[in-house]
Amino acid sequence: MLKTPFYDIHLSLGAKISPFGGWLMPIQYQGILAEHLHTRQAVSVFDICHMGEFLLEAEPAGSGLDRILTQNIISMPGGSCRYGFMLNDKAGVLDDLVVYRINENKWMLVVNAATTSYDYKHLEKNLSGASRLEDISDKTGKLDVQGPLSLEVLKNIFGKQIESLNYYTFAKFSFEKEDCIISRTGYTGELGYEIYIANEYAKKLWNLLLKDERVKPAGLGCRDTLRLEMSYPLYGQDIDVNHSPLAAGLSKFVDFNKNFIGREAMLKEKAGGSSEHLICFKADSRRSPRHGFTIFDRDKPIGIVTSGSFSPSLSAGIGMGYVSGDYPAGSRLLIKDNSIEIPVKVVKKPFLIKENFSKPAALKRPA
């Protein structure tokens, strides 16, 4: 199992460590509930060094990069990021990722930990010889600073320039004379930032952040409950090679006006309809649906839970899962696993509505 540069620090903070995507990662420190609520109310720092990062020098159309990704990256301004997918020929999701346009022909791709090696090979196979691809995952640290006070905390370290970052934009900053990239992005639905910095400086930044009494460390346990409240998918559970973005309800991150790997299969699915589609549901109680539980319409099994948890913000069990058939918001279903039965109602996503969360950071300052 791989370890991030913060492994010893996590142990010293009393973190519970568990395997995740081939890495030994902190799941919780004080507890998932406490860390979840602190992120929603103040600011938390997450060790996300397990994620993969690639640097790519390539002209987007001529290199084939635009064909590999579902989003139209040719229209991206420099200093912007976009979320999208890499698909196979059958439109199955190989990975979801965020693309950063550093300048006209320079890019950073941020991919999932468990798929980093495969993603690199997929890019190598489908890029032309005119491109230059480098895996910088081993030397890149990634810290996510998330929560309504994150701007105020980071402004003390990086200055007022950080106020200019709008949602899904990024810029270069300096920390102890070391360049780093900070983007106005995250996986929690809160005001937040993701910081990419050399490993040797990442530990210094982590320690400096924790000197601020408003900041607490948070593990992957509450990162999962935070993202689920926003209906953000998790690769390997809610999206995978067996389902297309269309089936997952994520077609807005696909540009059908351009050519991309899997386009023909997606157009065929779009015309004929998906055999399964991802729904969101909320329990009538605090009982939590879990990954792998069966979804029933009365006595008829119709699907499987892909993600499920107790929602600390809503005080109810919530989840997502693939079902066959049409079940619009308001439909009543039943989640079962052996003797467990959880009545649920299909709801629209997201579970938790965060007002102004996509507005410019300067408009999101805490009162």
Backbone torsions as a table, in degrees:
resi	resn	phi	psi	omega
1	MET	NA	140.1	179.6
2	LEU	-83.9	155.7	179.1
3	LYS	-126.1	142.1	175.9
4	THR	-80.4	168.2	178.5
5	PRO	-61.6	-13.6	-176.0
6	PHE	-99.1	7.6	-172.7
7	TYR	-54.6	-49.5	-179.5
8	ASP	-64.8	-35.1	177.9
9	ILE	-65.2	-41.8	178.4
10	HIS	-60.3	-42.3	179.0
11	LEU	-63.1	-41.1	-179.4
12	SER	-66.5	-25.3	178.4
13	LEU	-89.0	2.8	177.2
14	GLY	78.8	24.7	-177.9
15	ALA	-69.9	146.2	168.7
16	LYS	-84.2	121.8	-174.8
17	ILE	-104.8	135.5	176.6
18	SER	-144.4	157.3	177.0
19	PRO	-67.4	142.2	175.1
20	PHE	-154.8	116.0	176.9
21	GLY	59.5	31.0	-179.9
22	GLY	88.8	4.0	-178.1
23	TRP	-120.9	153.1	170.1
24	LEU	-90.8	111.9	-171.0
25	MET	-124.0	151.9	176.2
26	PRO	-73.8	124.5	179.2
27	ILE	-90.5	-39.0	178.5
28	GLN	-161.1	158.9	176.1
29	TYR	-115.5	-77.9	178.0
30	GLN	-80.7	-22.7	-177.1
31	GLY	139.8	148.1	-174.6
32	ILE	-62.0	-43.5	-177.9
33	LEU	-62.4	-48.2	-178.8
34	ALA	-62.8	-40.9	-178.2
35	GLU	-71.0	-36.6	176.7
36	HIS	-61.0	-51.3	-177.4
37	LEU	-66.4	-35.4	178.4
38	HIS	-65.0	-37.9	177.8
39	THR	-65.7	-39.8	179.0
40	ARG	-69.7	-27.8	-172.9
41	GLN	-105.0	-25.4	-175.0
42	ALA	-136.1	-107.2	179.0
43	VAL	-160.4	137.7	178.3
44	SER	-126.2	154.2	174.4
45	VAL	-115.7	133.3	-177.8
46	PHE	-116.6	136.7	170.3
47	ASP	-83.4	110.9	-179.3
48	ILE	-120.7	31.8	-176.8
49	CYS	-68.6	-10.3	179.7
50	HIS	-74.9	-17.6	-179.8
51	MET	-65.0	155.1	179.4
52	GLY	-97.2	144.0	177.4
53	GLU	-131.3	132.2	175.6
54	PHE	-120.6	139.5	168.7
55	LEU	-101.5	137.2	-177.1
56	LEU	-137.7	128.1	171.4
57	GLU	-107.0	114.0	-173.8
58	ALA	-167.0	142.8	168.7
59	GLU	-77.0	125.0	-165.9
60	PRO	-60.3	-41.2	-178.0
61	ALA	-80.7	-51.1	-176.3
62	GLY	-64.8	-29.1	-178.4
63	SER	-81.4	-17.2	-175.8
64	GLY	93.0	-2.5	-178.4
65	LEU	-61.1	-42.2	-178.9
66	ASP	-63.5	-29.8	178.7
67	ARG	-75.3	-28.4	-178.5
68	ILE	-73.5	-31.2	-174.0
69	LEU	-104.9	148.5	-177.6
70	THR	-78.9	-25.7	179.1
71	GLN	-82.0	153.6	174.0
72	ASN	-80.2	103.0	-177.6
73	ILE	-91.1	-14.6	-179.8
74	ILE	-63.3	-34.3	-177.8
75	SER	-84.0	-2.5	-177.1
76	MET	-68.8	131.9	171.0
77	PRO	-72.9	154.4	172.3
78	GLY	-62.2	142.8	-178.2
79	GLY	83.4	13.8	177.8
80	SER	-118.3	160.8	177.4
81	CYS	-126.3	154.8	174.5
82	ARG	-141.4	141.8	176.6
83	TYR	-92.2	139.0	178.0
84	GLY	-167.9	-160.9	-172.4
85	PHE	-134.5	156.2	161.7
86	MET	-109.0	126.9	-176.2
87	LEU	-115.1	160.2	168.4
88	ASN	-92.2	-177.8	-176.4
89	ASP	-63.1	-24.0	-179.7
90	LYS	-91.0	6.0	-179.8
91	ALA	75.0	12.1	171.7
92	GLY	-70.8	144.9	-176.2
93	VAL	-81.8	113.0	174.5
94	LEU	-74.7	-36.3	177.1
95	ASP	-170.2	154.5	166.3
96	ASP	-106.2	149.2	-171.5
97	LEU	-155.8	167.5	173.7
98	VAL	-118.0	130.3	-179.3
99	VAL	-103.8	129.8	177.4
100	TYR	-109.7	126.7	175.8
101	ARG	-97.3	104.0	-177.8
102	ILE	-75.3	-46.0	171.1
103	ASN	-151.6	-166.0	-171.6
104	GLU	-54.1	-41.6	-176.0
105	ASN	-127.5	25.3	177.8
106	LYS	-128.5	132.9	-171.8
107	TRP	-136.0	154.2	166.4
108	MET	-123.7	130.7	177.6
109	LEU	-112.1	127.9	180.0
110	VAL	-110.8	118.3	-171.8
111	VAL	-122.5	173.4	-177.9
112	ASN	-77.3	152.2	-175.1
113	ALA	-60.8	-48.9	-173.4
114	ALA	-69.3	-19.4	-175.9
115	THR	-109.8	6.3	-173.4
116	THR	-56.0	-49.8	-177.6
117	SER	-64.0	-43.9	-180.0
118	TYR	-65.2	-41.6	-179.6
119	ASP	-60.3	-41.4	-179.7
120	TYR	-61.3	-44.6	179.6
121	LYS	-65.5	-37.4	179.1
122	HIS	-64.7	-41.7	177.7
123	LEU	-65.5	-46.9	179.0
124	GLU	-55.6	-42.4	-176.7
125	LYS	-67.0	-34.0	-171.0
126	ASN	-105.8	-5.2	175.6
127	LEU	-88.4	151.0	177.6
128	SER	-79.8	168.7	-178.9
129	GLY	-68.4	-12.1	-178.5
130	ALA	-77.9	-7.6	-177.0
131	SER	-97.9	161.4	177.1
132	ARG	-129.9	114.9	-175.1
133	LEU	-112.4	132.9	179.6
134	GLU	-135.3	130.4	174.4
135	ASP	-86.7	112.0	-178.2
136	ILE	-107.7	16.3	-174.9
137	SER	-59.2	-42.5	-174.5
138	ASP	-66.2	-25.8	-177.3
139	LYS	-108.6	5.6	-177.8
140	THR	-111.3	121.7	172.9
141	GLY	-91.6	147.2	179.6
142	LYS	-133.5	120.6	176.2
143	LEU	-117.3	132.7	174.9
144	ASP	-106.0	122.4	178.5
145	VAL	-110.9	111.3	-168.3
146	GLN	-131.1	140.1	176.7
147	GLY	137.2	161.9	-175.2
148	PRO	-61.2	-20.1	178.5
149	LEU	-98.9	6.9	-174.4
150	SER	-62.3	-37.9	179.0
151	LEU	-62.6	-45.8	-178.4
152	GLU	-63.9	-38.7	179.3
153	VAL	-66.3	-48.5	-176.5
154	LEU	-72.4	-27.0	177.7
155	LYS	-63.1	-33.0	178.1
156	ASN	-67.4	-24.2	-177.8
157	ILE	-97.4	-43.6	-171.3
158	PHE	-108.6	-4.4	177.0
159	GLY	91.1	175.4	-174.2
160	LYS	-69.6	-15.7	-179.2
161	GLN	-57.5	-28.1	-177.1
162	ILE	-65.9	-20.4	177.8
163	GLU	-63.5	-23.0	-175.6
164	SER	-78.3	-9.6	-179.0
165	LEU	-74.1	120.2	173.0
166	ASN	-90.7	169.4	-178.5
167	TYR	-58.6	131.1	-178.5
168	TYR	61.0	40.0	166.8
169	THR	-127.3	165.9	-179.5
170	PHE	-148.6	167.9	176.9
171	ALA	-155.8	164.4	174.8
172	LYS	-86.9	138.0	176.8
173	PHE	-130.3	173.2	-179.7
174	SER	-122.6	134.8	174.2
175	PHE	-130.6	114.7	-175.2
176	GLU	50.3	44.7	178.1
177	LYS	68.2	9.5	176.4
178	GLU	-101.9	128.9	177.6
179	ASP	-68.8	141.9	173.9
180	CYS	-144.7	163.3	176.9
181	ILE	-110.2	132.3	175.0
182	ILE	-122.5	126.7	177.6
183	SER	-117.0	149.0	177.9
184	ARG	-88.8	73.2	-175.3
185	THR	-142.2	173.9	177.1
186	GLY	170.3	-179.3	-172.3
187	TYR	-127.0	23.2	-173.5
188	THR	-120.4	-19.3	-174.8
189	GLY	86.7	-1.6	177.0
190	GLU	-96.2	167.5	164.8
191	LEU	-55.2	130.8	-177.1
192	GLY	-169.0	168.2	-175.2
193	TYR	-140.8	148.4	174.6
194	GLU	-117.5	129.6	-173.7
195	ILE	-115.8	126.5	178.2
196	TYR	-111.8	119.9	-173.0
197	ILE	-150.6	152.0	179.0
198	ALA	-55.1	142.8	-174.6
199	ASN	-52.8	-41.9	-175.6
200	GLU	-67.1	-21.9	177.6
201	TYR	-96.1	-19.6	-178.0
202	ALA	-62.3	-40.1	179.4
203	LYS	-65.5	-38.2	177.7
204	LYS	-64.0	-41.1	179.5
205	LEU	-67.0	-42.2	176.8
206	TRP	-56.1	-49.7	-178.8
207	ASN	-63.2	-38.2	178.8
208	LEU	-66.1	-41.5	178.6
209	LEU	-60.9	-41.0	-176.9
210	LEU	-75.3	-10.1	172.9
211	LYS	-73.1	-20.6	176.3
212	ASP	-79.5	121.4	-174.3
213	GLU	-64.6	-14.8	178.5
214	ARG	-80.4	-15.0	-173.3
215	VAL	-102.3	134.2	174.1
216	LYS	-131.5	150.6	176.4
217	PRO	-74.4	146.1	178.4
218	ALA	-133.9	148.4	-176.5
219	GLY	-103.5	-177.0	-177.1
220	LEU	-70.5	-17.9	178.2
221	GLY	-62.2	-51.4	-179.7
222	CYS	-77.8	-23.0	174.0
223	ARG	-61.6	-34.6	179.1
224	ASP	-71.0	-42.3	179.6
225	THR	-70.9	-34.8	178.3
226	LEU	-64.5	-46.6	-177.9
227	ARG	-69.3	-33.7	-179.1
228	LEU	-68.7	-37.8	176.8
229	GLU	-60.3	-26.1	177.9
230	MET	-94.3	2.2	-177.8
231	SER	62.5	27.7	175.5
232	TYR	-77.0	131.6	-177.1
233	PRO	-75.5	152.6	174.5
234	LEU	-111.3	125.1	-179.6
235	TYR	-66.5	139.0	-177.2
236	GLY	95.3	-14.8	176.8
237	GLN	-123.1	-66.6	-175.9
238	ASP	-85.0	-23.4	173.6
239	ILE	-134.3	141.9	-176.7
240	ASP	-163.9	-176.6	-176.9
241	VAL	-70.3	-12.4	-179.7
242	ASN	-91.4	-3.9	-178.8
243	HIS	-135.5	145.7	178.0
244	SER	-91.3	165.6	172.6
245	PRO	-58.7	-29.2	177.8
246	LEU	-64.3	-47.2	178.8
247	ALA	-63.4	-32.3	-178.8
248	ALA	-84.0	0.1	-179.2
249	GLY	71.9	28.9	-175.1
250	LEU	-120.5	28.0	-176.9
251	SER	-67.6	-15.7	177.8
252	LYS	-67.5	-13.2	176.6
253	PHE	-98.9	18.7	178.4
254	VAL	-124.8	127.6	178.0
255	ASP	-100.7	101.9	-178.1
256	PHE	-74.7	-7.2	-179.8
257	ASN	-83.1	-0.8	177.7
258	LYS	-125.9	168.8	177.4
259	ASN	-87.3	136.4	174.9
260	PHE	-153.7	157.0	178.5
261	ILE	-61.1	125.7	-179.3
262	GLY	95.7	-2.3	-176.0
263	ARG	-61.6	-46.2	-177.3
264	GLU	-62.0	-41.1	179.0
265	ALA	-66.0	-37.1	179.4
266	MET	-69.5	-38.8	178.1
267	LEU	-64.1	-38.5	177.5
268	LYS	-65.1	-42.7	178.5
269	GLU	-65.7	-39.1	179.7
270	LYS	-62.2	-39.0	-179.5
271	ALA	-72.2	-39.1	-175.3
272	GLY	-95.7	-14.0	-177.9
273	GLY	91.8	145.3	179.5
274	SER	-78.0	141.7	178.0
275	SER	-70.5	-26.9	176.5
276	GLU	-137.1	156.4	172.0
277	HIS	-146.3	153.8	-175.4
278	LEU	-84.1	129.0	177.5
279	ILE	-118.8	160.2	172.8
280	CYS	-110.9	142.3	-179.9
281	PHE	-143.7	150.9	-179.4
282	LYS	-122.4	132.8	-178.7
283	ALA	-75.5	155.6	175.7
284	ASP	-76.5	-6.8	-175.2
285	SER	-138.7	-172.2	177.3
286	ARG	-83.1	-2.8	-177.8
287	ARG	-67.7	139.8	-171.9
288	SER	-102.6	122.8	169.1
289	PRO	-66.8	150.9	-178.8
290	ARG	-127.5	156.3	177.7
291	HIS	-53.1	128.8	178.6
292	GLY	96.5	-14.0	175.4
293	PHE	-63.7	153.7	-178.9
294	THR	-92.8	140.0	177.6
295	ILE	-99.6	129.7	-177.8
296	PHE	-119.7	144.6	164.3
297	ASP	-107.1	100.7	-169.6
298	ARG	59.0	-114.9	-178.3
299	ASP	-100.9	5.9	-175.7
300	LYS	-101.1	118.8	176.3
301	PRO	-70.0	128.6	-175.5
302	ILE	-123.4	-6.5	-178.7
303	GLY	176.4	-171.4	-175.0
304	ILE	-132.5	139.9	174.2
305	VAL	-71.0	128.7	177.4
306	THR	-97.8	-38.1	176.0
307	SER	-140.0	140.5	177.8
308	GLY	-158.7	147.4	-178.1
309	SER	-167.8	169.2	167.2
310	PHE	-80.1	133.4	177.6
311	SER	-94.0	110.3	179.0
312	PRO	-63.2	-30.4	-178.2
313	SER	-76.7	-30.3	-175.9
314	LEU	-106.8	-7.8	-179.0
315	SER	54.0	43.3	179.5
316	ALA	-153.1	159.4	173.7
317	GLY	-75.3	138.4	178.3
318	ILE	-135.2	161.2	178.5
319	GLY	-172.3	174.0	175.1
320	MET	-132.9	155.2	177.6
321	GLY	-171.0	159.7	177.9
322	TYR	-89.7	134.4	177.2
323	VAL	-132.0	153.9	170.7
324	SER	-98.5	135.6	-176.4
325	GLY	105.2	170.8	-176.6
326	ASP	-100.5	117.4	-179.8
327	TYR	-132.7	86.8	-178.0
328	PRO	-71.3	170.4	178.0
329	ALA	-54.7	135.6	-177.3
330	GLY	101.5	-16.4	178.8
331	SER	-64.4	142.6	179.1
332	ARG	-100.6	129.6	179.8
333	LEU	-134.4	175.2	-179.8
334	LEU	-132.9	131.9	176.4
335	ILE	-101.0	129.6	-177.8
336	LYS	-131.3	148.2	169.1
337	ASP	-155.4	105.6	-174.2
338	ASN	55.6	-116.0	-177.2
339	SER	-88.2	-4.8	-178.7
340	ILE	-82.0	130.9	174.8
341	GLU	-133.4	125.3	-177.2
342	ILE	-127.5	106.2	174.7
343	PRO	-67.1	135.4	-178.7
344	VAL	-137.0	162.9	174.7
345	LYS	-122.8	134.1	176.3
346	VAL	-69.0	132.9	-177.8
347	VAL	-129.7	161.4	174.4
348	LYS	-77.6	152.0	175.8
349	LYS	-92.6	152.6	-0.6
350	PRO	-82.6	164.7	175.4
351	PHE	-65.0	-41.8	-176.4
352	LEU	-113.0	124.1	-180.0
353	ILE	-96.5	119.2	179.2
354	LYS	-105.6	104.6	-178.6
355	GLU	-63.7	138.7	175.5
356	ASN	66.7	11.4	-173.8
357	PHE	-65.5	-22.9	179.6
358	SER	-97.6	4.0	179.8
359	LYS	-79.0	164.4	-180.0
360	PRO	-54.4	146.7	-176.0
361	ALA	-56.3	-37.0	-177.2
362	ALA	-62.6	-24.3	179.7
363	LEU	-89.5	-0.7	-175.8
364	LYS	-107.3	11.4	-178.0
365	ARG	-60.6	140.9	177.1
366	PRO	-66.3	148.2	-178.9
367	ALA	-69.5	NA	NA
